[in-house]
Amino acid sequence: MKFTLVSSCVALVVMTLAVDAAPGGKKLSIPLTKNSDYQPNAKAAVSKASAKFNKKLINPLKGIPGGITTDGGSGKVPVVDYGNDIEYYGDVQIGTPPQTFKINFDTGSSDLWVASTLCSSCTSHTRYDPSKSSTYVADGRAWSISYGDGSNASGVLAKDTVTLGGLAIKGQTIELAKKESSSFASDPIDGLLGLGFNTITTVAGIKTPVDNLISQGLISSPVYGVYLGKASQGGGGEYLFGGYDTTKFTGSLTTVPVDSSQGYWGVSVSSVKVGTNTVASSFSGILDTGTTLLLFTDSMAKKVAAVYGAKDNGDGTFIINCNTSSFKPLIFTLGGATFNVPVESLIFEKQGSTCFASFGYAGLPFAILGDTFLKNNYVVFNQQVPSVQIAASINQ
């Protein structure tokens, strides 16, 4: 999980998204909508990612063979584009009758936790009330999450029905927050739903929501397609569980093997180019919807910055020329195909006449392909193989 936000007022504009998903079966889609008010902060985005992954450094990732299937069922959940592409969240219902929460979907973690009435200080959030759910089952085991930046949350486990886009997952283990730090209290989201593998749940042996969507037959294909919108194009987006949305990408999907041995969606990147200039080759990366920026290793980031004439701020961020007319896109090669981060996505934040780059570094031995990459490329995640399929998003 990663939070990259500061306190702000949230204005939500709900938009309806057309879906032409994989044929047949049950599908769950979560659309994303736009928030127009948030002011981005590149330094905060880097520090949050550093805190997220430095707490558990992993070995460089190596791809493993696999393929993706698209037969079977799915369902859709819309998500809000918060803070001009800072993070994306959708409505999730918990309990009977359902209580609705704003939940951040994060492929870089695997826990489902939510603010609850057990937390007296969580008053800025919608809080899950177990006394109002007839399907609530107490567990009592403790959980705790803490991050290198000092943010933390803790509480107890429980079980209840969790509904995603109309599909009701029965007996889903949830983590009820009894305490949370001030940084979480100022975030607009009420909780987080991890889409990583179950080997990195905070309490061992818990099935993730995707595990249960598959095992309970709510989706008949073990995949989910992710489309992240851009604020510059109206924002929004969707998570489509059990299939993928052919209207959200162009060209054909390319299969890329995934190394899930560390619980993450690890991929091997053959190269990164700026135009015809190769700036990095043969490195490992993580596909993470919960990281805002595109983060390279320290040495790789400096090489990318040099090509664009960007200035290192010494804190993981770079100042970049606001006039990008002479720039060329970043080109990633995965699975033998190329995927772009276009020129307009190279600027993340503008403060007066100063622009901050959407790429940086966080002292990690691998790259994080965060929302800067993912909002330009549609990704189908296959949990069973495991593998991903990637194609250029309609945003490009």
ChimeraX attribute file (.defattr): number of C-alpha atoms within 10 A of each C-alpha:
attribute: neighborCount
match mode: 1-to-1
recipient: residues
	/A:1	26
	/A:2	25
	/A:3	24
	/A:4	23
	/A:5	24
	/A:6	17
	/A:7	13
	/A:8	13
	/A:9	12
	/A:10	14
	/A:11	15
	/A:12	15
	/A:13	16
	/A:14	15
	/A:15	17
	/A:16	12
	/A:17	19
	/A:18	11
	/A:19	17
	/A:20	12
	/A:21	24
	/A:22	22
	/A:23	14
	/A:24	15
	/A:25	16
	/A:26	20
	/A:27	28
	/A:28	28
	/A:29	30
	/A:30	27
	/A:31	31
	/A:32	29
	/A:33	30
	/A:34	28
	/A:35	24
	/A:36	20
	/A:37	14
	/A:38	18
	/A:39	16
	/A:40	22
	/A:41	18
	/A:42	25
	/A:43	16
	/A:44	19
	/A:45	24
	/A:46	27
	/A:47	21
	/A:48	24
	/A:49	28
	/A:50	22
	/A:51	20
	/A:52	22
	/A:53	21
	/A:54	16
	/A:55	11
	/A:56	9
	/A:57	12
	/A:58	15
	/A:59	11
	/A:60	17
	/A:61	22
	/A:62	17
	/A:63	20
	/A:64	17
	/A:65	12
	/A:66	16
	/A:67	16
	/A:68	23
	/A:69	16
	/A:70	20
	/A:71	17
	/A:72	18
	/A:73	26
	/A:74	31
	/A:75	25
	/A:76	28
	/A:77	23
	/A:78	26
	/A:79	31
	/A:80	31
	/A:81	29
	/A:82	28
	/A:83	25
	/A:84	22
	/A:85	26
	/A:86	25
	/A:87	24
	/A:88	33
	/A:89	31
	/A:90	28
	/A:91	22
	/A:92	23
	/A:93	21
	/A:94	26
	/A:95	24
	/A:96	16
	/A:97	12
	/A:98	16
	/A:99	19
	/A:100	18
	/A:101	22
	/A:102	21
	/A:103	24
	/A:104	27
	/A:105	26
	/A:106	24
	/A:107	23
	/A:108	27
	/A:109	28
	/A:110	27
	/A:111	28
	/A:112	24
	/A:113	23
	/A:114	25
	/A:115	32
	/A:116	24
	/A:117	18
	/A:118	17
	/A:119	17
	/A:120	13
	/A:121	16
	/A:122	22
	/A:123	12
	/A:124	14
	/A:125	21
	/A:126	19
	/A:127	22
	/A:128	24
	/A:129	16
	/A:130	22
	/A:131	10
	/A:132	13
	/A:133	17
	/A:134	13
	/A:135	17
	/A:136	19
	/A:137	16
	/A:138	13
	/A:139	13
	/A:140	12
	/A:141	11
	/A:142	15
	/A:143	18
	/A:144	16
	/A:145	13
	/A:146	15
	/A:147	18
	/A:148	15
	/A:149	14
	/A:150	10
	/A:151	17
	/A:152	16
	/A:153	22
	/A:154	20
	/A:155	23
	/A:156	18
	/A:157	19
	/A:158	19
	/A:159	20
	/A:160	22
	/A:161	24
	/A:162	24
	/A:163	21
	/A:164	22
	/A:165	23
	/A:166	15
	/A:167	21
	/A:168	19
	/A:169	22
	/A:170	17
	/A:171	16
	/A:172	24
	/A:173	24
	/A:174	24
	/A:175	29
	/A:176	29
	/A:177	27
	/A:178	20
	/A:179	20
	/A:180	21
	/A:181	15
	/A:182	14
	/A:183	16
	/A:184	23
	/A:185	20
	/A:186	15
	/A:187	17
	/A:188	21
	/A:189	24
	/A:190	26
	/A:191	26
	/A:192	27
	/A:193	24
	/A:194	25
	/A:195	28
	/A:196	26
	/A:197	24
	/A:198	23
	/A:199	19
	/A:200	19
	/A:201	19
	/A:202	17
	/A:203	15
	/A:204	9
	/A:205	10
	/A:206	17
	/A:207	20
	/A:208	22
	/A:209	24
	/A:210	25
	/A:211	17
	/A:212	18
	/A:213	25
	/A:214	20
	/A:215	14
	/A:216	13
	/A:217	13
	/A:218	22
	/A:219	25
	/A:220	22
	/A:221	27
	/A:222	27
	/A:223	32
	/A:224	28
	/A:225	29
	/A:226	28
	/A:227	29
	/A:228	32
	/A:229	30
	/A:230	22
	/A:231	18
	/A:232	13
	/A:233	9
	/A:234	16
	/A:235	26
	/A:236	30
	/A:237	30
	/A:238	29
	/A:239	28
	/A:240	29
	/A:241	35
	/A:242	34
	/A:243	36
	/A:244	33
	/A:245	23
	/A:246	18
	/A:247	13
	/A:248	25
	/A:249	21
	/A:250	15
	/A:251	11
	/A:252	11
	/A:253	18
	/A:254	19
	/A:255	22
	/A:256	25
	/A:257	24
	/A:258	27
	/A:259	24
	/A:260	23
	/A:261	17
	/A:262	17
	/A:263	19
	/A:264	25
	/A:265	28
	/A:266	31
	/A:267	28
	/A:268	24
	/A:269	22
	/A:270	17
	/A:271	17
	/A:272	24
	/A:273	20
	/A:274	19
	/A:275	12
	/A:276	10
	/A:277	13
	/A:278	15
	/A:279	19
	/A:280	19
	/A:281	15
	/A:282	12
	/A:283	20
	/A:284	23
	/A:285	25
	/A:286	25
	/A:287	26
	/A:288	27
	/A:289	29
	/A:290	29
	/A:291	30
	/A:292	33
	/A:293	30
	/A:294	24
	/A:295	31
	/A:296	27
	/A:297	19
	/A:298	17
	/A:299	13
	/A:300	20
	/A:301	23
	/A:302	21
	/A:303	16
	/A:304	22
	/A:305	21
	/A:306	13
	/A:307	14
	/A:308	18
	/A:309	15
	/A:310	19
	/A:311	16
	/A:312	16
	/A:313	12
	/A:314	8
	/A:315	14
	/A:316	23
	/A:317	27
	/A:318	25
	/A:319	19
	/A:320	23
	/A:321	19
	/A:322	16
	/A:323	10
	/A:324	13
	/A:325	9
	/A:326	7
	/A:327	17
	/A:328	19
	/A:329	16
	/A:330	23
	/A:331	20
	/A:332	21
	/A:333	17
	/A:334	20
	/A:335	17
	/A:336	12
	/A:337	15
	/A:338	18
	/A:339	19
	/A:340	21
	/A:341	22
	/A:342	17
	/A:343	14
	/A:344	17
	/A:345	20
	/A:346	25
	/A:347	20
	/A:348	21
	/A:349	19
	/A:350	17
	/A:351	10
	/A:352	6
	/A:353	7
	/A:354	11
	/A:355	20
	/A:356	25
	/A:357	24
	/A:358	26
	/A:359	27
	/A:360	30
	/A:361	28
	/A:362	25
	/A:363	19
	/A:364	17
	/A:365	20
	/A:366	24
	/A:367	27
	/A:368	32
	/A:369	24
	/A:370	24
	/A:371	25
	/A:372	27
	/A:373	27
	/A:374	25
	/A:375	26
	/A:376	24
	/A:377	24
	/A:378	26
	/A:379	25
	/A:380	28
	/A:381	29
	/A:382	25
	/A:383	22
	/A:384	15
	/A:385	19
	/A:386	23
	/A:387	26
	/A:388	27
	/A:389	21
	/A:390	25
	/A:391	22
	/A:392	23
	/A:393	23
	/A:394	17
	/A:395	19
	/A:396	15
